[in-house]
Amino acid sequence: MSKYSLLIARLNQELANIERTVQKVIQQIQKAQTTQDHDFYDAATLNLQKFYMGAERIFIDIARDVDAYLPSGSDV
C-alpha cells in the first residue's frame, strides 16, 4: 500500500461528492430557467458553497498529508 493510499481514497470520495454537487447545481439552474422561479438560483448558490468547501477540504488534505503543513491565520 502506498504512503498516500488513504489520501487518494479521501480525495476520490471528495471529488465524487463535488461531482454530485455540480450535477445538482446544473439541475437547479435549469429548473430556474424553465420555471422562472428564482428560488432555484438560491438553491444553486448554496450548492456552489458546498462545491467550494469540498475543494477547500481537498487542498487541506493535500497540505496536511503531502506538505505536512497546514497554514493558519489571516494568510489562509
N, CA, C, O and CB atoms as a CASP TS submission, in Angstrom:
PFRMAT TS
TARGET T0000
AUTHOR 0000-0000-0000
METHOD Language model
MODEL 1
PARENT N/A
ATOM      1  N   MET     1       0.845  -1.185   0.000  1.00  0.00           N
ATOM      2  CA  MET     1       0.000   0.000   0.000  1.00  0.00           C
ATOM      3  C   MET     1       0.887   1.244   0.000  1.00  0.00           C
ATOM      4  O   MET     1       1.863   1.330   0.745  1.00  0.00           O
ATOM      5  CB  MET     1      -0.959   0.001   1.225  1.00  0.00           C
ATOM      6  N   SER     2       0.532   2.184  -0.834  1.00  0.00           N
ATOM      7  CA  SER     2       1.279   3.423  -0.980  1.00  0.00           C
ATOM      8  C   SER     2       1.145   4.292   0.264  1.00  0.00           C
ATOM      9  O   SER     2       0.173   4.202   1.014  1.00  0.00           O
ATOM     10  CB  SER     2       0.804   4.187  -2.211  1.00  0.00           C
ATOM     11  N   LYS     3       2.142   5.126   0.453  1.00  0.00           N
ATOM     12  CA  LYS     3       2.138   6.089   1.553  1.00  0.00           C
ATOM     13  C   LYS     3       0.916   7.007   1.477  1.00  0.00           C
ATOM     14  O   LYS     3       0.426   7.494   2.496  1.00  0.00           O
ATOM     15  CB  LYS     3       3.428   6.924   1.535  1.00  0.00           C
ATOM     16  N   TYR     4       0.441   7.231   0.269  1.00  0.00           N
ATOM     17  CA  TYR     4      -0.667   8.169   0.066  1.00  0.00           C
ATOM     18  C   TYR     4      -1.993   7.484  -0.271  1.00  0.00           C
ATOM     19  O   TYR     4      -2.920   8.145  -0.740  1.00  0.00           O
ATOM     20  CB  TYR     4      -0.314   9.133  -1.034  1.00  0.00           C
ATOM     21  N   SER     5      -2.097   6.204  -0.048  1.00  0.00           N
ATOM     22  CA  SER     5      -3.328   5.477  -0.396  1.00  0.00           C
ATOM     23  C   SER     5      -4.559   6.038   0.300  1.00  0.00           C
ATOM     24  O   SER     5      -5.608   6.200  -0.324  1.00  0.00           O
ATOM     25  CB  SER     5      -3.181   4.012  -0.048  1.00  0.00           C
ATOM     26  N   LEU     6      -4.439   6.329   1.572  1.00  0.00           N
ATOM     27  CA  LEU     6      -5.576   6.877   2.316  1.00  0.00           C
ATOM     28  C   LEU     6      -5.941   8.258   1.790  1.00  0.00           C
ATOM     29  O   LEU     6      -7.120   8.580   1.644  1.00  0.00           O
ATOM     30  CB  LEU     6      -5.257   6.948   3.821  1.00  0.00           C
ATOM     31  N   LEU     7      -4.937   9.067   1.509  1.00  0.00           N
ATOM     32  CA  LEU     7      -5.184  10.395   0.947  1.00  0.00           C
ATOM     33  C   LEU     7      -5.901  10.275  -0.390  1.00  0.00           C
ATOM     34  O   LEU     7      -6.880  10.980  -0.637  1.00  0.00           O
ATOM     35  CB  LEU     7      -3.863  11.173   0.779  1.00  0.00           C
ATOM     36  N   ILE     8      -5.425   9.396  -1.243  1.00  0.00           N
ATOM     37  CA  ILE     8      -6.045   9.208  -2.557  1.00  0.00           C
ATOM     38  C   ILE     8      -7.496   8.776  -2.409  1.00  0.00           C
ATOM     39  O   ILE     8      -8.359   9.255  -3.145  1.00  0.00           O
ATOM     40  CB  ILE     8      -5.264   8.170  -3.382  1.00  0.00           C
ATOM     41  N   ALA     9      -7.777   7.894  -1.484  1.00  0.00           N
ATOM     42  CA  ALA     9      -9.156   7.448  -1.249  1.00  0.00           C
ATOM     43  C   ALA     9     -10.032   8.612  -0.790  1.00  0.00           C
ATOM     44  O   ALA     9     -11.160   8.767  -1.259  1.00  0.00           O
ATOM     45  CB  ALA     9      -9.187   6.317  -0.200  1.00  0.00           C
ATOM     46  N   ARG    10      -9.512   9.428   0.125  1.00  0.00           N
ATOM     47  CA  ARG    10     -10.280  10.595   0.600  1.00  0.00           C
ATOM     48  C   ARG    10     -10.525  11.582  -0.533  1.00  0.00           C
ATOM     49  O   ARG    10     -11.621  12.126  -0.668  1.00  0.00           O
ATOM     50  CB  ARG    10      -9.541  11.299   1.759  1.00  0.00           C
ATOM     51  N   LEU    11      -9.488  11.811  -1.353  1.00  0.00           N
ATOM     52  CA  LEU    11      -9.636  12.752  -2.469  1.00  0.00           C
ATOM     53  C   LEU    11     -10.650  12.240  -3.483  1.00  0.00           C
ATOM     54  O   LEU    11     -11.463  13.012  -3.991  1.00  0.00           O
ATOM     55  CB  LEU    11      -8.283  12.992  -3.154  1.00  0.00           C
ATOM     56  N   ASN    12     -10.609  10.959  -3.778  1.00  0.00           N
ATOM     57  CA  ASN    12     -11.588  10.384  -4.712  1.00  0.00           C
ATOM     58  C   ASN    12     -13.004  10.516  -4.182  1.00  0.00           C
ATOM     59  O   ASN    12     -13.922  10.814  -4.947  1.00  0.00           O
ATOM     60  CB  ASN    12     -11.272   8.913  -4.977  1.00  0.00           C
ATOM     61  N   GLN    13     -13.198  10.301  -2.892  1.00  0.00           N
ATOM     62  CA  GLN    13     -14.521  10.451  -2.288  1.00  0.00           C
ATOM     63  C   GLN    13     -14.989  11.901  -2.365  1.00  0.00           C
ATOM     64  O   GLN    13     -16.144  12.173  -2.692  1.00  0.00           O
ATOM     65  CB  GLN    13     -14.502   9.976  -0.826  1.00  0.00           C
ATOM     66  N   GLU    14     -14.092  12.817  -2.063  1.00  0.00           N
ATOM     67  CA  GLU    14     -14.455  14.236  -2.107  1.00  0.00           C
ATOM     68  C   GLU    14     -14.760  14.673  -3.539  1.00  0.00           C
ATOM     69  O   GLU    14     -15.692  15.445  -3.765  1.00  0.00           O
ATOM     70  CB  GLU    14     -13.322  15.101  -1.518  1.00  0.00           C
ATOM     71  N   LEU    15     -13.987  14.188  -4.498  1.00  0.00           N
ATOM     72  CA  LEU    15     -14.255  14.514  -5.898  1.00  0.00           C
ATOM     73  C   LEU    15     -15.608  13.978  -6.351  1.00  0.00           C
ATOM     74  O   LEU    15     -16.311  14.632  -7.122  1.00  0.00           O
ATOM     75  CB  LEU    15     -13.151  13.956  -6.790  1.00  0.00           C
ATOM     76  N   ALA    16     -15.970  12.804  -5.881  1.00  0.00           N
ATOM     77  CA  ALA    16     -17.297  12.246  -6.194  1.00  0.00           C
ATOM     78  C   ALA    16     -18.392  13.123  -5.589  1.00  0.00           C
ATOM     79  O   ALA    16     -19.416  13.368  -6.227  1.00  0.00           O
ATOM     80  CB  ALA    16     -17.423  10.787  -5.663  1.00  0.00           C
ATOM     81  N   ASN    17     -18.179  13.593  -4.366  1.00  0.00           N
ATOM     82  CA  ASN    17     -19.148  14.494  -3.726  1.00  0.00           C
ATOM     83  C   ASN    17     -19.273  15.790  -4.519  1.00  0.00           C
ATOM     84  O   ASN    17     -20.376  16.299  -4.717  1.00  0.00           O
ATOM     85  CB  ASN    17     -18.731  14.799  -2.268  1.00  0.00           C
ATOM     86  N   ILE    18     -18.144  16.319  -4.969  1.00  0.00           N
ATOM     87  CA  ILE    18     -18.154  17.558  -5.749  1.00  0.00           C
ATOM     88  C   ILE    18     -18.900  17.341  -7.063  1.00  0.00           C
ATOM     89  O   ILE    18     -19.677  18.198  -7.483  1.00  0.00           O
ATOM     90  CB  ILE    18     -16.711  18.047  -6.021  1.00  0.00           C
ATOM     91  N   GLU    19     -18.671  16.219  -7.701  1.00  0.00           N
ATOM     92  CA  GLU    19     -19.363  15.928  -8.965  1.00  0.00           C
ATOM     93  C   GLU    19     -20.880  15.882  -8.757  1.00  0.00           C
ATOM     94  O   GLU    19     -21.631  16.407  -9.579  1.00  0.00           O
ATOM     95  CB  GLU    19     -18.867  14.586  -9.557  1.00  0.00           C
ATOM     96  N   ARG    20     -21.335  15.260  -7.669  1.00  0.00           N
ATOM     97  CA  ARG    20     -22.775  15.227  -7.372  1.00  0.00           C
ATOM     98  C   ARG    20     -23.298  16.640  -7.137  1.00  0.00           C
ATOM     99  O   ARG    20     -24.404  16.973  -7.563  1.00  0.00           O
ATOM    100  CB  ARG    20     -23.062  14.338  -6.134  1.00  0.00           C
ATOM    101  N   THR    21     -22.514  17.462  -6.467  1.00  0.00           N
ATOM    102  CA  THR    21     -22.913  18.839  -6.201  1.00  0.00           C
ATOM    103  C   THR    21     -23.029  19.626  -7.501  1.00  0.00           C
ATOM    104  O   THR    21     -23.975  20.394  -7.677  1.00  0.00           O
ATOM    105  CB  THR    21     -21.912  19.515  -5.257  1.00  0.00           C
ATOM    106  N   VAL    22     -22.086  19.445  -8.402  1.00  0.00           N
ATOM    107  CA  VAL    22     -22.136  20.136  -9.698  1.00  0.00           C
ATOM    108  C   VAL    22     -23.395  19.735 -10.455  1.00  0.00           C
ATOM    109  O   VAL    22     -24.053  20.587 -11.051  1.00  0.00           O
ATOM    110  CB  VAL    22     -20.876  19.817 -10.544  1.00  0.00           C
ATOM    111  N   GLN    23     -23.736  18.456 -10.439  1.00  0.00           N
ATOM    112  CA  GLN    23     -24.949  17.996 -11.117  1.00  0.00           C
ATOM    113  C   GLN    23     -26.192  18.644 -10.515  1.00  0.00           C
ATOM    114  O   GLN    23     -27.117  19.009 -11.240  1.00  0.00           O
ATOM    115  CB  GLN    23     -25.061  16.469 -11.037  1.00  0.00           C
ATOM    116  N   LYS    24     -26.214  18.786  -9.190  1.00  0.00           N
ATOM    117  CA  LYS    24     -27.351  19.461  -8.534  1.00  0.00           C
ATOM    118  C   LYS    24     -27.450  20.908  -8.980  1.00  0.00           C
ATOM    119  O   LYS    24     -28.540  21.400  -9.270  1.00  0.00           O
ATOM    120  CB  LYS    24     -27.213  19.395  -7.000  1.00  0.00           C
ATOM    121  N   VAL    25     -26.317  21.589  -9.036  1.00  0.00           N
ATOM    122  CA  VAL    25     -26.310  22.994  -9.453  1.00  0.00           C
ATOM    123  C   VAL    25     -26.860  23.126 -10.875  1.00  0.00           C
ATOM    124  O   VAL    25     -27.687  23.995 -11.149  1.00  0.00           O
ATOM    125  CB  VAL    25     -24.876  23.582  -9.372  1.00  0.00           C
ATOM    126  N   ILE    26     -26.404  22.275 -11.757  1.00  0.00           N
ATOM    127  CA  ILE    26     -26.886  22.307 -13.145  1.00  0.00           C
ATOM    128  C   ILE    26     -28.398  22.110 -13.188  1.00  0.00           C
ATOM    129  O   ILE    26     -29.102  22.837 -13.889  1.00  0.00           O
ATOM    130  CB  ILE    26     -26.182  21.220 -13.994  1.00  0.00           C
ATOM    131  N   GLN    27     -28.896  21.130 -12.440  1.00  0.00           N
ATOM    132  CA  GLN    27     -30.338  20.872 -12.417  1.00  0.00           C
ATOM    133  C   GLN    27     -31.107  22.063 -11.858  1.00  0.00           C
ATOM    134  O   GLN    27     -32.164  22.426 -12.374  1.00  0.00           O
ATOM    135  CB  GLN    27     -30.642  19.621 -11.592  1.00  0.00           C
ATOM    136  N   GLN    28     -30.572  22.668 -10.797  1.00  0.00           N
ATOM    137  CA  GLN    28     -31.269  23.799 -10.182  1.00  0.00           C
ATOM    138  C   GLN    28     -31.301  25.006 -11.107  1.00  0.00           C
ATOM    139  O   GLN    28     -32.302  25.720 -11.164  1.00  0.00           O
ATOM    140  CB  GLN    28     -30.607  24.176  -8.864  1.00  0.00           C
ATOM    141  N   ILE    29     -30.226  25.234 -11.823  1.00  0.00           N
ATOM    142  CA  ILE    29     -30.211  26.349 -12.774  1.00  0.00           C
ATOM    143  C   ILE    29     -31.194  26.087 -13.916  1.00  0.00           C
ATOM    144  O   ILE    29     -31.900  26.999 -14.345  1.00  0.00           O
ATOM    145  CB  ILE    29     -28.783  26.569 -13.333  1.00  0.00           C
ATOM    146  N   GLN    30     -31.242  24.860 -14.404  1.00  0.00           N
ATOM    147  CA  GLN    30     -32.195  24.519 -15.465  1.00  0.00           C
ATOM    148  C   GLN    30     -33.631  24.717 -14.991  1.00  0.00           C
ATOM    149  O   GLN    30     -34.469  25.236 -15.729  1.00  0.00           O
ATOM    150  CB  GLN    30     -31.989  23.067 -15.928  1.00  0.00           C
ATOM    151  N   LYS    31     -33.911  24.300 -13.750  1.00  0.00           N
ATOM    152  CA  LYS    31     -35.267  24.488 -13.203  1.00  0.00           C
ATOM    153  C   LYS    31     -35.595  25.970 -13.070  1.00  0.00           C
ATOM    154  O   LYS    31     -36.718  26.390 -13.347  1.00  0.00           O
ATOM    155  CB  LYS    31     -35.402  23.792 -11.830  1.00  0.00           C
ATOM    156  N   ALA    32     -34.620  26.752 -12.650  1.00  0.00           N
ATOM    157  CA  ALA    32     -34.848  28.191 -12.514  1.00  0.00           C
ATOM    158  C   ALA    32     -35.163  28.812 -13.864  1.00  0.00           C
ATOM    159  O   ALA    32     -36.037  29.672 -13.981  1.00  0.00           O
ATOM    160  CB  ALA    32     -33.624  28.876 -11.889  1.00  0.00           C
ATOM    161  N   GLN    33     -34.439  28.365 -14.880  1.00  0.00           N
ATOM    162  CA  GLN    33     -34.663  28.924 -16.215  1.00  0.00           C
ATOM    163  C   GLN    33     -36.012  28.497 -16.797  1.00  0.00           C
ATOM    164  O   GLN    33     -36.672  29.289 -17.471  1.00  0.00           O
ATOM    165  CB  GLN    33     -33.540  28.498 -17.154  1.00  0.00           C
ATOM    166  N   THR    34     -36.426  27.253 -16.543  1.00  0.00           N
ATOM    167  CA  THR    34     -37.694  26.772 -17.113  1.00  0.00           C
ATOM    168  C   THR    34     -38.897  27.288 -16.340  1.00  0.00           C
ATOM    169  O   THR    34     -39.928  27.603 -16.935  1.00  0.00           O
ATOM    170  CB  THR    34     -37.720  25.248 -17.136  1.00  0.00           C
ATOM    171  N   THR    35     -38.778  27.377 -15.047  1.00  0.00           N
ATOM    172  CA  THR    35     -39.929  27.771 -14.228  1.00  0.00           C
ATOM    173  C   THR    35     -39.960  29.266 -13.909  1.00  0.00           C
ATOM    174  O   THR    35     -40.978  29.786 -13.451  1.00  0.00           O
ATOM    175  CB  THR    35     -39.925  26.988 -12.939  1.00  0.00           C
ATOM    176  N   GLN    36     -38.847  29.952 -14.152  1.00  0.00           N
ATOM    177  CA  GLN    36     -38.708  31.366 -13.763  1.00  0.00           C
ATOM    178  C   GLN    36     -38.830  31.555 -12.251  1.00  0.00           C
ATOM    179  O   GLN    36     -39.110  32.655 -11.774  1.00  0.00           O
ATOM    180  CB  GLN    36     -39.766  32.218 -14.475  1.00  0.00           C
ATOM    181  N   ASP    37     -38.619  30.483 -11.513  1.00  0.00           N
ATOM    182  CA  ASP    37     -38.641  30.525 -10.048  1.00  0.00           C
ATOM    183  C   ASP    37     -37.214  30.780  -9.563  1.00  0.00           C
ATOM    184  O   ASP    37     -36.355  29.900  -9.629  1.00  0.00           O
ATOM    185  CB  ASP    37     -39.219  29.186  -9.439  1.00  0.00           C
ATOM    186  N   HIS    38     -36.979  31.985  -9.081  1.00  0.00           N
ATOM    187  CA  HIS    38     -35.630  32.387  -8.688  1.00  0.00           C
ATOM    188  C   HIS    38     -35.141  31.708  -7.408  1.00  0.00           C
ATOM    189  O   HIS    38     -33.963  31.807  -7.064  1.00  0.00           O
ATOM    190  CB  HIS    38     -35.583  33.876  -8.508  1.00  0.00           C
ATOM    191  N   ASP    39     -36.027  31.031  -6.715  1.00  0.00           N
ATOM    192  CA  ASP    39     -35.603  30.269  -5.540  1.00  0.00           C
ATOM    193  C   ASP    39     -34.645  29.143  -5.937  1.00  0.00           C
ATOM    194  O   ASP    39     -33.804  28.731  -5.138  1.00  0.00           O
ATOM    195  CB  ASP    39     -36.827  29.692  -4.806  1.00  0.00           C
ATOM    196  N   PHE    40     -34.772  28.655  -7.151  1.00  0.00           N
ATOM    197  CA  PHE    40     -33.834  27.622  -7.612  1.00  0.00           C
ATOM    198  C   PHE    40     -32.422  28.186  -7.744  1.00  0.00           C
ATOM    199  O   PHE    40     -31.446  27.463  -7.547  1.00  0.00           O
ATOM    200  CB  PHE    40     -34.295  27.036  -8.961  1.00  0.00           C
ATOM    201  N   TYR    41     -32.305  29.478  -8.077  1.00  0.00           N
ATOM    202  CA  TYR    41     -30.981  30.102  -8.119  1.00  0.00           C
ATOM    203  C   TYR    41     -30.378  30.162  -6.711  1.00  0.00           C
ATOM    204  O   TYR    41     -29.178  29.959  -6.525  1.00  0.00           O
ATOM    205  CB  TYR    41     -31.069  31.526  -8.731  1.00  0.00           C
ATOM    206  N   ASP    42     -31.238  30.444  -5.727  1.00  0.00           N
ATOM    207  CA  ASP    42     -30.762  30.452  -4.339  1.00  0.00           C
ATOM    208  C   ASP    42     -30.232  29.078  -3.949  1.00  0.00           C
ATOM    209  O   ASP    42     -29.186  28.965  -3.311  1.00  0.00           O
ATOM    210  CB  ASP    42     -31.890  30.881  -3.378  1.00  0.00           C
ATOM    211  N   ALA    43     -30.952  28.049  -4.331  1.00  0.00           N
ATOM    212  CA  ALA    43     -30.515  26.684  -4.030  1.00  0.00           C
ATOM    213  C   ALA    43     -29.197  26.382  -4.738  1.00  0.00           C
ATOM    214  O   ALA    43     -28.322  25.728  -4.171  1.00  0.00           O
ATOM    215  CB  ALA    43     -31.595  25.659  -4.447  1.00  0.00           C
ATOM    216  N   ALA    44     -29.057  26.853  -5.966  1.00  0.00           N
ATOM    217  CA  ALA    44     -27.815  26.626  -6.718  1.00  0.00           C
ATOM    218  C   ALA    44     -26.641  27.309  -6.032  1.00  0.00           C
ATOM    219  O   ALA    44     -25.552  26.741  -5.956  1.00  0.00           O
ATOM    220  CB  ALA    44     -27.953  27.138  -8.165  1.00  0.00           C
ATOM    221  N   THR    45     -26.853  28.526  -5.529  1.00  0.00           N
ATOM    222  CA  THR    45     -25.740  29.224  -4.859  1.00  0.00           C
ATOM    223  C   THR    45     -25.335  28.514  -3.578  1.00  0.00           C
ATOM    224  O   THR    45     -24.151  28.478  -3.243  1.00  0.00           O
ATOM    225  CB  THR    45     -26.126  30.677  -4.546  1.00  0.00           C
ATOM    226  N   LEU    46     -26.286  27.954  -2.863  1.00  0.00           N
ATOM    227  CA  LEU    46     -25.931  27.198  -1.659  1.00  0.00           C
ATOM    228  C   LEU    46     -25.116  25.968  -2.014  1.00  0.00           C
ATOM    229  O   LEU    46     -24.184  25.605  -1.296  1.00  0.00           O
ATOM    230  CB  LEU    46     -27.188  26.789  -0.887  1.00  0.00           C
ATOM    231  N   ASN    47     -25.466  25.327  -3.118  1.00  0.00           N
ATOM    232  CA  ASN    47     -24.686  24.170  -3.553  1.00  0.00           C
ATOM    233  C   ASN    47     -23.317  24.583  -4.076  1.00  0.00           C
ATOM    234  O   ASN    47     -22.361  23.817  -3.957  1.00  0.00           O
ATOM    235  CB  ASN    47     -25.441  23.399  -4.630  1.00  0.00           C
ATOM    236  N   LEU    48     -23.200  25.773  -4.651  1.00  0.00           N
ATOM    237  CA  LEU    48     -21.880  26.254  -5.057  1.00  0.00           C
ATOM    238  C   LEU    48     -20.978  26.441  -3.837  1.00  0.00           C
ATOM    239  O   LEU    48     -19.765  26.243  -3.914  1.00  0.00           O
ATOM    240  CB  LEU    48     -22.004  27.579  -5.837  1.00  0.00           C
ATOM    241  N   GLN    49     -21.578  26.821  -2.722  1.00  0.00           N
ATOM    242  CA  GLN    49     -20.810  26.920  -1.480  1.00  0.00           C
ATOM    243  C   GLN    49     -20.305  25.534  -1.063  1.00  0.00           C
ATOM    244  O   GLN    49     -19.174  25.397  -0.596  1.00  0.00           O
ATOM    245  CB  GLN    49     -21.674  27.547  -0.351  1.00  0.00           C
ATOM    246  N   LYS    50     -21.139  24.517  -1.232  1.00  0.00           N
ATOM    247  CA  LYS    50     -20.707  23.145  -0.939  1.00  0.00           C
ATOM    248  C   LYS    50     -19.554  22.737  -1.856  1.00  0.00           C
ATOM    249  O   LYS    50     -18.630  22.044  -1.430  1.00  0.00           O
ATOM    250  CB  LYS    50     -21.887  22.158  -1.096  1.00  0.00           C
ATOM    251  N   PHE    51     -19.614  23.171  -3.121  1.00  0.00           N
ATOM    252  CA  PHE    51     -18.529  22.900  -4.067  1.00  0.00           C
ATOM    253  C   PHE    51     -17.224  23.505  -3.545  1.00  0.00           C
ATOM    254  O   PHE    51     -16.193  22.835  -3.492  1.00  0.00           O
ATOM    255  CB  PHE    51     -18.869  23.468  -5.476  1.00  0.00           C
ATOM    256  N   TYR    52     -17.286  24.772  -3.163  1.00  0.00           N
ATOM    257  CA  TYR    52     -16.107  25.474  -2.649  1.00  0.00           C
ATOM    258  C   TYR    52     -15.559  24.780  -1.404  1.00  0.00           C
ATOM    259  O   TYR    52     -14.350  24.589  -1.281  1.00  0.00           O
ATOM    260  CB  TYR    52     -16.451  26.940  -2.329  1.00  0.00           C
ATOM    261  N   MET    53     -16.433  24.407  -0.495  1.00  0.00           N
ATOM    262  CA  MET    53     -15.997  23.750   0.735  1.00  0.00           C
ATOM    263  C   MET    53     -15.344  22.394   0.436  1.00  0.00           C
ATOM    264  O   MET    53     -14.383  22.008   1.100  1.00  0.00           O
ATOM    265  CB  MET    53     -17.189  23.565   1.690  1.00  0.00           C
ATOM    266  N   GLY    54     -15.863  21.684  -0.552  1.00  0.00           N
ATOM    267  CA  GLY    54     -15.259  20.411  -0.954  1.00  0.00           C
ATOM    268  C   GLY    54     -13.869  20.612  -1.519  1.00  0.00           C
ATOM    269  O   GLY    54     -12.945  19.864  -1.200  1.00  0.00           O
ATOM    270  N   ALA    55     -13.720  21.636  -2.369  1.00  0.00           N
ATOM    271  CA  ALA    55     -12.399  21.937  -2.924  1.00  0.00           C
ATOM    272  C   ALA    55     -11.433  22.333  -1.813  1.00  0.00           C
ATOM    273  O   ALA    55     -10.266  21.943  -1.827  1.00  0.00           O
ATOM    274  CB  ALA    55     -12.494  23.062  -3.975  1.00  0.00           C
ATOM    275  N   GLU    56     -11.921  23.097  -0.867  1.00  0.00           N
ATOM    276  CA  GLU    56     -11.088  23.512   0.266  1.00  0.00           C
ATOM    277  C   GLU    56     -10.627  22.298   1.078  1.00  0.00           C
ATOM    278  O   GLU    56      -9.471  22.233   1.498  1.00  0.00           O
ATOM    279  CB  GLU    56     -11.862  24.493   1.171  1.00  0.00           C
ATOM    280  N   ARG    57     -11.525  21.344   1.297  1.00  0.00           N
ATOM    281  CA  ARG    57     -11.137  20.124   2.035  1.00  0.00           C
ATOM    282  C   ARG    57     -10.052  19.353   1.291  1.00  0.00           C
ATOM    283  O   ARG    57      -9.146  18.794   1.908  1.00  0.00           O
ATOM    284  CB  ARG    57     -12.363  19.215   2.260  1.00  0.00           C
ATOM    285  N   ILE    58     -10.150  19.325  -0.034  1.00  0.00           N
ATOM    286  CA  ILE    58      -9.118  18.649  -0.830  1.00  0.00           C
ATOM    287  C   ILE    58      -7.759  19.301  -0.601  1.00  0.00           C
ATOM    288  O   ILE    58      -6.767  18.615  -0.357  1.00  0.00           O
ATOM    289  CB  ILE    58      -9.479  18.679  -2.333  1.00  0.00           C
ATOM    290  N   PHE    59      -7.718  20.622  -0.681  1.00  0.00           N
ATOM    291  CA  PHE    59      -6.445  21.323  -0.503  1.00  0.00           C
ATOM    292  C   PHE    59      -5.909  21.172   0.916  1.00  0.00           C
ATOM    293  O   PHE    59      -4.697  21.083   1.113  1.00  0.00           O
ATOM    294  CB  PHE    59      -6.608  22.800  -0.839  1.00  0.00           C
ATOM    295  N   ILE    60      -6.790  21.144   1.895  1.00  0.00           N
ATOM    296  CA  ILE    60      -6.359  20.941   3.281  1.00  0.00           C
ATOM    297  C   ILE    60      -5.770  19.547   3.448  1.00  0.00           C
ATOM    298  O   ILE    60      -4.721  19.389   4.072  1.00  0.00           O
ATOM    299  CB  ILE    60      -7.539  21.145   4.259  1.00  0.00           C
ATOM    300  N   ASP    61      -6.430  18.540   2.900  1.00  0.00           N
ATOM    301  CA  ASP    61      -5.908  17.164   2.989  1.00  0.00           C
ATOM    302  C   ASP    61      -4.537  17.052   2.342  1.00  0.00           C
ATOM    303  O   ASP    61      -3.635  16.421   2.893  1.00  0.00           O
ATOM    304  CB  ASP    61      -6.878  16.175   2.323  1.00  0.00           C
ATOM    305  N   ILE    62      -4.381  17.663   1.176  1.00  0.00           N
ATOM    306  CA  ILE    62      -3.086  17.608   0.490  1.00  0.00           C
ATOM    307  C   ILE    62      -2.021  18.321   1.309  1.00  0.00           C
ATOM    308  O   ILE    62      -0.919  17.802   1.487  1.00  0.00           O
ATOM    309  CB  ILE    62      -3.184  18.236  -0.915  1.00  0.00           C
ATOM    310  N   ALA    63      -2.343  19.498   1.804  1.00  0.00           N
ATOM    311  CA  ALA    63      -1.368  20.256   2.596  1.00  0.00           C
ATOM    312  C   ALA    63      -0.946  19.474   3.834  1.00  0.00           C
ATOM    313  O   ALA    63       0.237  19.424   4.171  1.00  0.00           O
ATOM    314  CB  ALA    63      -1.949  21.619   3.006  1.00  0.00           C
ATOM    315  N   ARG    64      -1.898  18.877   4.497  1.00  0.00           N
ATOM    316  CA  ARG    64      -1.607  18.146   5.726  1.00  0.00           C
ATOM    317  C   ARG    64      -0.816  16.866   5.437  1.00  0.00           C
ATOM    318  O   ARG    64       0.153  16.571   6.136  1.00  0.00           O
ATOM    319  CB  ARG    64      -2.910  17.808   6.462  1.00  0.00           C
ATOM    320  N   ASP    65      -1.213  16.117   4.431  1.00  0.00           N
ATOM    321  CA  ASP    65      -0.608  14.799   4.198  1.00  0.00           C
ATOM    322  C   ASP    65       0.653  14.841   3.343  1.00  0.00           C
ATOM    323  O   ASP    65       1.570  14.049   3.562  1.00  0.00           O
ATOM    324  CB  ASP    65      -1.609  13.898   3.545  1.00  0.00           C
ATOM    325  N   VAL    66       0.714  15.743   2.381  1.00  0.00           N
ATOM    326  CA  VAL    66       1.879  15.799   1.496  1.00  0.00           C
ATOM    327  C   VAL    66       2.918  16.783   2.028  1.00  0.00           C
ATOM    328  O   VAL    66       4.097  16.451   2.151  1.00  0.00           O
ATOM    329  CB  VAL    66       1.453  16.195   0.072  1.00  0.00           C
ATOM    330  N   ASP    67       2.468  17.987   2.337  1.00  0.00           N
ATOM    331  CA  ASP    67       3.395  19.009   2.799  1.00  0.00           C
ATOM    332  C   ASP    67       3.670  18.937   4.296  1.00  0.00           C
ATOM    333  O   ASP    67       4.625  19.538   4.788  1.00  0.00           O
ATOM    334  CB  ASP    67       2.862  20.363   2.455  1.00  0.00           C
ATOM    335  N   ALA    68       2.831  18.201   5.013  1.00  0.00           N
ATOM    336  CA  ALA    68       2.921  18.111   6.477  1.00  0.00           C
ATOM    337  C   ALA    68       2.886  19.509   7.096  1.00  0.00           C
ATOM    338  O   ALA    68       3.554  19.777   8.095  1.00  0.00           O
ATOM    339  CB  ALA    68       4.216  17.368   6.901  1.00  0.00           C
ATOM    340  N   TYR    69       2.106  20.379   6.494  1.00  0.00           N
ATOM    341  CA  TYR    69       1.993  21.761   6.972  1.00  0.00           C
ATOM    342  C   TYR    69       0.608  22.273   6.616  1.00  0.00           C
ATOM    343  O   TYR    69       0.163  22.167   5.473  1.00  0.00           O
ATOM    344  CB  TYR    69       3.108  22.679   6.355  1.00  0.00           C
ATOM    345  N   LEU    70      -0.055  22.821   7.599  1.00  0.00           N
ATOM    346  CA  LEU    70      -1.374  23.397   7.387  1.00  0.00           C
ATOM    347  C   LEU    70      -1.308  24.862   7.786  1.00  0.00           C
ATOM    348  O   LEU    70      -1.209  25.165   8.975  1.00  0.00           O
ATOM    349  CB  LEU    70      -2.473  22.633   8.200  1.00  0.00           C
ATOM    350  N   PRO    71      -1.359  25.791   6.816  1.00  0.00           N
ATOM    351  CA  PRO    71      -1.265  27.213   7.150  1.00  0.00           C
ATOM    352  C   PRO    71      -2.419  27.635   8.055  1.00  0.00           C
ATOM    353  O   PRO    71      -3.489  27.026   8.047  1.00  0.00           O
ATOM    354  CB  PRO    71      -1.255  28.066   5.871  1.00  0.00           C
ATOM    355  N   SER    72      -2.187  28.665   8.818  1.00  0.00           N
ATOM    356  CA  SER    72      -3.230  29.194   9.683  1.00  0.00           C
ATOM    357  C   SER    72      -3.093  30.708   9.759  1.00  0.00           C
ATOM    358  O   SER    72      -2.109  31.278   9.290  1.00  0.00           O
ATOM    359  CB  SER    72      -3.158  28.561  11.095  1.00  0.00           C
ATOM    360  N   GLY    73      -4.067  31.334  10.341  1.00  0.00           N
ATOM    361  CA  GLY    73      -4.029  32.773  10.498  1.00  0.00           C
ATOM    362  C   GLY    73      -4.681  33.500   9.344  1.00  0.00           C
ATOM    363  O   GLY    73      -5.446  32.915   8.577  1.00  0.00           O
ATOM    364  N   SER    74      -4.369  34.795   9.223  1.00  0.00           N
ATOM    365  CA  SER    74      -5.031  35.650   8.237  1.00  0.00           C
ATOM    366  C   SER    74      -4.557  35.389   6.817  1.00  0.00           C
ATOM    367  O   SER    74      -5.199  35.850   5.873  1.00  0.00           O
ATOM    368  CB  SER    74      -4.807  37.099   8.580  1.00  0.00           C
ATOM    369  N   ASP    75      -3.461  34.670   6.629  1.00  0.00           N
ATOM    370  CA  ASP    75      -2.951  34.395   5.289  1.00  0.00           C
ATOM    371  C   ASP    75      -3.590  33.161   4.657  1.00  0.00           C
ATOM    372  O   ASP    75      -3.257  32.808   3.526  1.00  0.00           O
ATOM    373  CB  ASP    75      -1.453  34.218   5.340  1.00  0.00           C
ATOM    374  N   VAL    76      -4.500  32.502   5.371  1.00  0.00           N
ATOM    375  CA  VAL    76      -5.098  31.268   4.855  1.00  0.00           C
ATOM    376  C   VAL    76      -6.197  31.588   3.881  1.00  0.00           C
ATOM    377  O   VAL    76      -6.823  30.679   3.336  1.00  0.00           O
ATOM    378  CB  VAL    76      -5.639  30.404   5.989  1.00  0.00           C
TER
END
